[in-house]
Every structure is written in structure tokens, then in C-alpha cells.
Amino acid sequence: MAWMEWQLATPDAVRTEAIETYIETDAIPETAGVSEEQISAVEAGIRSSMEALVQPMGIDTALWSHFVDDADLPAFRKAIMTSDTKTLTDHATRVAEAVYSGRADSYLMEVLTEAGHVVGVVGDEERPMVMTKEGPVELADALRRRLVKVKPAY
């Protein structure tokens, strides 16, 4: 609601400048006349939309964000602002495939270790494991079942 009010009340040039600045810098210029309430409402809407987009792939936005290169952030912010779900879905699908195929194991082990989870490898196959309340669980299974949390990278 707050976002729509701002769009209706703001001249096209100011709105365009604000959106372009946000896409490039992740900041909304003060000249846009956006209140903290409006910013909070938009951010909550973006988080909710992104969570709904990636959840069917078995990941969440926190995990997804660890695979977003800083150089790509403007492209992802633009995709969000223009409702380009194809770009977002394609990337989230690649992340999910990497996570669940094991191609992202070493990176995820590092992230989870930094987050305070006990992570290691077990057995001859050196399967990555993470310690959960249930005991040791394979990394991909723990992520799929949301037994461990990964904080957003941004």
C-alpha cells in the first residue's frame, strides 16, 4: 500500500531517478521523498516475494544470497524492481542444483562454520555433514529440511 501511494504521488522523473539509484547503489535518494515506513513496507514485500520464489526449489533467500556475486547485485535489484522473475528463478534454480548436487559443499561448509555450526566430513566418500539437534546430518539433507540456518550475505 505504501509503495503504491508513493508511486501515485511522485512525479515520473523523481520516481525513475529513485528506482535507478536504488538499482545501482541499494540506496534510495532523499530527494525521492520516501518515508521510512514506505521503505520498510517495500523491503518486507521484496523479502516475501523472493522467499516465495525460491522456496519451491528447496532453498531460502538467506542461502540464495550467499551465491549472489556483489557485482551482480544491480542486475538482481533491477530484476526485482521490474518483476523479472525469469532472471531470479533461473539463478535460484542454478543455486539449488549446486547445493543439492554437492557442487557447493565446500563453500557451504565454510559459511555454516562461520555461522557457528559444527561441520565436517564423514566416511570414505567424505560426505559433508553438519551437526544439528538431531545429530550429524548430511549437509544437503540438513539444508533441505531447514535444520540449519544460513544468514543472508547482504
C-alpha positions, 0 to 999 in steps of 0.5 A: 500500500505504501509503495503504491501511494508513493508511486501515485504521488511522485512525479515520473522523473523523481520516481525513475531517478529513485528506482535507478539509484536504488538499482545501482547503489541499494540506496534510495535518494532523499530527494525521492521523498520516501518515508521510512515506513514506505521503505520498510513496507517495500523491503518486507514485500521484496523479502516475501516475494523472493522467499516465495520464489525460491522456496519451491526449489528447496532453498531460502533467500538467506542461502540464495544470497550467499551465491549472489556475486556483489557485482551482480547485485544491480542486475538482481535489484533491477530484476526485482524492481521490474518483476523479472522473475525469469532472471531470479528463478533461473539463478535460484534454480542454478543455486539449488542444483549446486547445493543439492548436487554437492557442487557447493559443499565446500563453500557451504561448509565454510559459511555454516562454520562461520555461522557457528555450526559444527561441520565436517566430513564423514566416511570414505566418500567424505560426505559433508555433514553438519551437526544439528539437534538431531545429530550429524546430518548430511549437509544437503539433507540438513539444508533441505529440511531447514535444520540449519540456518544460513544468514543472508550475505547482504 
